Amino acid sequence: MNPGQTIRSTTVLAVLRDGHIAMASDGQVTVGDAVMKHNAQKCRLAGRGSAIVGFAGGAADALALTERLEAKLESHPGDVRRAAVELARDWRSDRILRRLEAMLVVADPKCVLVVSGNGDVIEPDDGIAAIGSGGSYALAAARALARHTKLSAGEVAKEALGIASDICIYSNQSISLVELP
């Protein structure tokens, strides 16, 4: 890998439906024009199993932010919105954290939030959010599936991510799925 080479990775999709949350991610990590990893885990349980977090961007940066999010969830148990807002505030105002290049999707059975280093905490109107290089494709597919099928949150997330990976060259079919009732 050459210094300064762009790392492209990730499609993460969260779907909230009928009180269930599902988050799916692909496993591909691409550096330049080479696939470096096929089975990266980009979404996981957080807040002692009460929430799910997924990340896109620099893995080390995303993991550092995930640790910070865990601390915020400990401080505000059961309040994902408050934890996300507190993280975004710290991320935007802290000189070191501001340099981290990642995005997060944080969700529980009540809400889905996209959190960025610009201080953004965005809750989509329809409970569907996606980030990463294939995020737009996954979002479009998930919205269509949610509007026109009776699939569960997990089925919508997995199918939409599969569709996105057929389109986005930086995503693959190695899909991991994390769900909460």
BALOBA-1460 file (C-alpha; in Angstrom, 3 decimals):
// residues 181
<rec num="1" residu="m" x="0.000" y="0.000" z="0.000"/>
<rec num="2" residu="n" x="1.348" y="3.396" z="-0.972"/>
<rec num="3" residu="p" x="1.144" y="6.320" z="1.482"/>
<rec num="4" residu="g" x="-1.800" y="8.541" z="0.675"/>
<rec num="5" residu="q" x="-3.603" y="5.797" z="-1.241"/>
<rec num="6" residu="t" x="-7.346" y="6.032" z="-0.820"/>
<rec num="7" residu="i" x="-8.982" y="3.333" z="1.260"/>
<rec num="8" residu="r" x="-12.483" y="2.670" z="0.020"/>
<rec num="9" residu="s" x="-14.627" y="0.387" z="1.990"/>
<rec num="10" residu="t" x="-18.018" y="-0.220" z="3.318"/>
<rec num="11" residu="t" x="-21.631" y="-0.184" z="2.764"/>
<rec num="12" residu="v" x="-23.600" y="-0.083" z="6.002"/>
<rec num="13" residu="l" x="-27.389" y="-0.042" z="6.049"/>
<rec num="14" residu="a" x="-29.795" y="0.243" z="8.991"/>
<rec num="15" residu="v" x="-33.490" y="-0.557" z="8.688"/>
<rec num="16" residu="l" x="-36.025" y="0.098" z="11.446"/>
<rec num="17" residu="r" x="-39.319" y="-1.657" z="10.837"/>
<rec num="18" residu="d" x="-42.168" y="-2.680" z="13.117"/>
<rec num="19" residu="g" x="-40.093" y="-2.057" z="16.259"/>
<rec num="20" residu="h" x="-37.165" y="-4.176" z="15.028"/>
<rec num="21" residu="i" x="-33.793" y="-2.798" z="13.971"/>
<rec num="22" residu="a" x="-31.430" y="-4.544" z="11.582"/>
<rec num="23" residu="m" x="-28.036" y="-3.350" z="10.443"/>
<rec num="24" residu="a" x="-26.140" y="-4.981" z="7.607"/>
<rec num="25" residu="s" x="-22.674" y="-4.362" z="6.220"/>
<rec num="26" residu="d" x="-20.535" y="-5.797" z="3.493"/>
<rec num="27" residu="g" x="-17.097" y="-7.215" z="4.246"/>
<rec num="28" residu="q" x="-14.908" y="-5.667" z="1.544"/>
<rec num="29" residu="v" x="-11.992" y="-3.324" z="2.188"/>
<rec num="30" residu="t" x="-10.387" y="-1.875" z="-0.918"/>
<rec num="31" residu="v" x="-7.049" y="-0.055" z="-1.062"/>
<rec num="32" residu="g" x="-6.404" y="1.646" z="-4.370"/>
<rec num="33" residu="d" x="-7.471" y="-0.868" z="-6.991"/>
<rec num="34" residu="a" x="-6.948" y="-3.964" z="-4.845"/>
<rec num="35" residu="v" x="-9.308" y="-5.778" z="-2.496"/>
<rec num="36" residu="m" x="-7.384" y="-6.206" z="0.767"/>
<rec num="37" residu="k" x="-10.027" y="-7.923" z="2.891"/>
<rec num="38" residu="h" x="-13.268" y="-9.758" z="2.179"/>
<rec num="39" residu="n" x="-14.830" y="-10.325" z="5.626"/>
<rec num="40" residu="a" x="-14.387" y="-7.134" z="7.658"/>
<rec num="41" residu="q" x="-16.938" y="-6.680" z="10.466"/>
<rec num="42" residu="k" x="-18.348" y="-3.164" z="10.215"/>
<rec num="43" residu="c" x="-21.394" y="-3.362" z="12.461"/>
<rec num="44" residu="r" x="-21.738" y="-4.685" z="15.997"/>
<rec num="45" residu="l" x="-23.786" y="-4.516" z="19.158"/>
<rec num="46" residu="a" x="-23.115" y="-1.577" z="21.477"/>
<rec num="47" residu="g" x="-24.379" y="-0.279" z="24.803"/>
<rec num="48" residu="r" x="-24.407" y="-3.731" z="26.421"/>
<rec num="49" residu="g" x="-26.530" y="-5.074" z="23.601"/>
<rec num="50" residu="s" x="-29.100" y="-2.269" z="23.594"/>
<rec num="51" residu="a" x="-27.931" y="-0.623" z="20.360"/>
<rec num="52" residu="i" x="-26.146" y="-1.373" z="17.113"/>
<rec num="53" residu="v" x="-23.347" y="0.701" z="15.595"/>
<rec num="54" residu="g" x="-21.957" y="0.522" z="12.084"/>
<rec num="55" residu="f" x="-19.095" y="2.498" z="10.630"/>
<rec num="56" residu="a" x="-17.598" y="3.662" z="7.365"/>
<rec num="57" residu="g" x="-14.246" y="5.302" z="6.770"/>
<rec num="58" residu="g" x="-10.889" y="4.716" z="8.387"/>
<rec num="59" residu="a" x="-11.154" y="1.589" z="10.535"/>
<rec num="60" residu="a" x="-8.908" y="2.870" z="13.321"/>
<rec num="61" residu="d" x="-10.812" y="6.165" z="13.415"/>
<rec num="62" residu="a" x="-14.153" y="4.377" z="13.412"/>
<rec num="63" residu="l" x="-13.100" y="2.049" z="16.213"/>
<rec num="64" residu="a" x="-11.902" y="4.996" z="18.304"/>
<rec num="65" residu="l" x="-15.280" y="6.668" z="17.791"/>
<rec num="66" residu="t" x="-17.115" y="3.451" z="18.600"/>
<rec num="67" residu="e" x="-15.263" y="3.283" z="21.926"/>
<rec num="68" residu="r" x="-16.283" y="6.870" z="22.646"/>
<rec num="69" residu="l" x="-19.867" y="6.018" z="21.746"/>
<rec num="70" residu="e" x="-19.777" y="3.076" z="24.160"/>
<rec num="71" residu="a" x="-18.737" y="5.470" z="26.931"/>
<rec num="72" residu="k" x="-21.596" y="7.826" z="26.036"/>
<rec num="73" residu="l" x="-24.058" y="4.918" z="26.068"/>
<rec num="74" residu="e" x="-22.766" y="3.977" z="29.549"/>
<rec num="75" residu="s" x="-23.365" y="7.567" z="30.698"/>
<rec num="76" residu="h" x="-26.835" y="7.682" z="29.137"/>
<rec num="77" residu="p" x="-28.195" y="4.119" z="29.299"/>
<rec num="78" residu="g" x="-31.185" y="3.534" z="27.062"/>
<rec num="79" residu="d" x="-30.863" y="6.955" z="25.422"/>
<rec num="80" residu="v" x="-29.206" y="6.441" z="22.041"/>
<rec num="81" residu="r" x="-30.166" y="9.924" z="20.830"/>
<rec num="82" residu="r" x="-28.496" y="11.641" z="23.756"/>
<rec num="83" residu="a" x="-25.378" y="9.464" z="23.465"/>
<rec num="84" residu="a" x="-25.130" y="10.227" z="19.727"/>
<rec num="85" residu="v" x="-25.566" y="13.973" z="20.252"/>
<rec num="86" residu="e" x="-22.921" y="13.974" z="22.989"/>
<rec num="87" residu="l" x="-20.528" y="12.053" z="20.724"/>
<rec num="88" residu="a" x="-21.125" y="14.435" z="17.803"/>
<rec num="89" residu="r" x="-20.527" y="17.445" z="20.055"/>
<rec num="90" residu="d" x="-17.241" y="16.018" z="21.322"/>
<rec num="91" residu="w" x="-16.217" y="14.910" z="17.834"/>
<rec num="92" residu="r" x="-16.773" y="18.375" z="16.411"/>
<rec num="93" residu="s" x="-15.231" y="20.366" z="19.250"/>
<rec num="94" residu="d" x="-12.193" y="18.249" z="20.199"/>
<rec num="95" residu="r" x="-9.063" y="19.146" z="18.242"/>
<rec num="96" residu="i" x="-7.863" y="15.530" z="18.009"/>
<rec num="97" residu="l" x="-11.254" y="13.941" z="17.342"/>
<rec num="98" residu="r" x="-11.947" y="16.455" z="14.549"/>
<rec num="99" residu="r" x="-9.246" y="14.777" z="12.473"/>
<rec num="100" residu="l" x="-10.943" y="11.390" z="12.565"/>
<rec num="101" residu="e" x="-12.364" y="10.394" z="9.197"/>
<rec num="102" residu="a" x="-15.367" y="8.152" z="9.611"/>
<rec num="103" residu="m" x="-19.138" y="8.113" z="9.791"/>
<rec num="104" residu="l" x="-21.340" y="6.117" z="12.123"/>
<rec num="105" residu="v" x="-24.851" y="4.757" z="12.014"/>
<rec num="106" residu="v" x="-26.234" y="4.212" z="15.508"/>
<rec num="107" residu="a" x="-29.568" y="2.513" z="16.054"/>
<rec num="108" residu="d" x="-31.872" y="0.874" z="18.551"/>
<rec num="109" residu="p" x="-35.480" y="-0.343" z="18.192"/>
<rec num="110" residu="k" x="-36.679" y="3.269" z="18.568"/>
<rec num="111" residu="c" x="-34.430" y="5.256" z="16.215"/>
<rec num="112" residu="v" x="-31.763" y="5.257" z="13.525"/>
<rec num="113" residu="l" x="-29.155" y="8.035" z="13.520"/>
<rec num="114" residu="v" x="-26.310" y="9.004" z="11.211"/>
<rec num="115" residu="v" x="-23.466" y="10.709" z="13.099"/>
<rec num="116" residu="s" x="-20.643" y="12.655" z="11.454"/>
<rec num="117" residu="g" x="-17.615" y="14.654" z="12.502"/>
<rec num="118" residu="n" x="-19.299" y="17.852" z="11.310"/>
<rec num="119" residu="g" x="-21.578" y="17.629" z="14.313"/>
<rec num="120" residu="d" x="-24.422" y="16.135" z="12.320"/>
<rec num="121" residu="v" x="-26.870" y="13.778" z="13.994"/>
<rec num="122" residu="i" x="-29.480" y="12.948" z="11.387"/>
<rec num="123" residu="e" x="-32.560" y="10.822" z="12.001"/>
<rec num="124" residu="p" x="-34.121" y="9.781" z="8.690"/>
<rec num="125" residu="d" x="-37.892" y="10.133" z="8.419"/>
<rec num="126" residu="d" x="-38.420" y="6.557" z="7.273"/>
<rec num="127" residu="g" x="-36.086" y="4.745" z="9.693"/>
<rec num="128" residu="i" x="-33.669" y="3.737" z="6.924"/>
<rec num="129" residu="a" x="-30.102" y="5.046" z="6.736"/>
<rec num="130" residu="a" x="-26.988" y="4.053" z="4.844"/>
<rec num="131" residu="i" x="-23.367" y="5.192" z="4.766"/>
<rec num="132" residu="g" x="-20.254" y="4.311" z="2.837"/>
<rec num="133" residu="s" x="-19.326" y="4.006" z="-0.789"/>
<rec num="134" residu="g" x="-22.378" y="1.895" z="-1.645"/>
<rec num="135" residu="g" x="-24.682" y="3.698" z="0.765"/>
<rec num="136" residu="s" x="-26.801" y="5.444" z="-1.870"/>
<rec num="137" residu="y" x="-27.468" y="2.185" z="-3.704"/>
<rec num="138" residu="a" x="-28.354" y="0.352" z="-0.493"/>
<rec num="139" residu="l" x="-30.602" y="3.197" z="0.658"/>
<rec num="140" residu="a" x="-32.532" y="3.261" z="-2.621"/>
<rec num="141" residu="a" x="-32.971" y="-0.514" z="-2.638"/>
<rec num="142" residu="a" x="-34.050" y="-0.594" z="1.024"/>
<rec num="143" residu="r" x="-36.619" y="2.153" z="0.533"/>
<rec num="144" residu="a" x="-38.123" y="0.356" z="-2.452"/>
<rec num="145" residu="l" x="-38.241" y="-2.958" z="-0.583"/>
<rec num="146" residu="a" x="-39.748" y="-1.348" z="2.524"/>
<rec num="147" residu="r" x="-42.459" y="0.395" z="0.491"/>
<rec num="148" residu="h" x="-43.420" y="-2.522" z="-1.705"/>
<rec num="149" residu="t" x="-42.914" y="-5.689" z="0.350"/>
<rec num="150" residu="k" x="-43.782" y="-7.173" z="3.717"/>
<rec num="151" residu="l" x="-40.169" y="-8.261" z="4.363"/>
<rec num="152" residu="s" x="-38.809" y="-7.941" z="7.909"/>
<rec num="153" residu="a" x="-36.195" y="-5.330" z="8.804"/>
<rec num="154" residu="g" x="-33.441" y="-7.957" z="8.569"/>
<rec num="155" residu="e" x="-34.668" y="-9.267" z="5.215"/>
<rec num="156" residu="v" x="-34.866" y="-5.739" z="3.781"/>
<rec num="157" residu="a" x="-31.362" y="-4.891" z="5.048"/>
<rec num="158" residu="k" x="-29.773" y="-8.071" z="3.711"/>
<rec num="159" residu="e" x="-31.512" y="-7.961" z="0.317"/>
<rec num="160" residu="a" x="-30.825" y="-4.239" z="-0.187"/>
<rec num="161" residu="l" x="-27.153" y="-4.676" z="0.699"/>
<rec num="162" residu="g" x="-26.949" y="-7.530" z="-1.791"/>
<rec num="163" residu="i" x="-28.385" y="-5.255" z="-4.478"/>
<rec num="164" residu="a" x="-25.921" y="-2.493" z="-3.560"/>
<rec num="165" residu="s" x="-22.995" y="-4.910" z="-3.768"/>
<rec num="166" residu="d" x="-24.067" y="-5.853" z="-7.288"/>
<rec num="167" residu="i" x="-23.659" y="-2.184" z="-8.264"/>
<rec num="168" residu="c" x="-20.871" y="-0.744" z="-6.077"/>
<rec num="169" residu="i" x="-17.379" y="-2.056" z="-6.878"/>
<rec num="170" residu="y" x="-16.259" y="-1.227" z="-3.320"/>
<rec num="171" residu="s" x="-18.811" y="-3.591" z="-1.739"/>
<rec num="172" residu="n" x="-19.114" y="-7.377" z="-1.786"/>
<rec num="173" residu="q" x="-21.611" y="-10.149" z="-1.041"/>
<rec num="174" residu="s" x="-19.986" y="-11.078" z="2.295"/>
<rec num="175" residu="i" x="-22.840" y="-9.565" z="4.289"/>
<rec num="176" residu="s" x="-23.021" y="-9.509" z="8.062"/>
<rec num="177" residu="l" x="-26.310" y="-8.755" z="9.789"/>
<rec num="178" residu="v" x="-26.944" y="-7.651" z="13.374"/>
<rec num="179" residu="e" x="-30.512" y="-7.359" z="14.682"/>
<rec num="180" residu="l" x="-32.349" y="-6.256" z="17.806"/>
<rec num="181" residu="p" x="-36.012" y="-7.013" z="18.516"/>
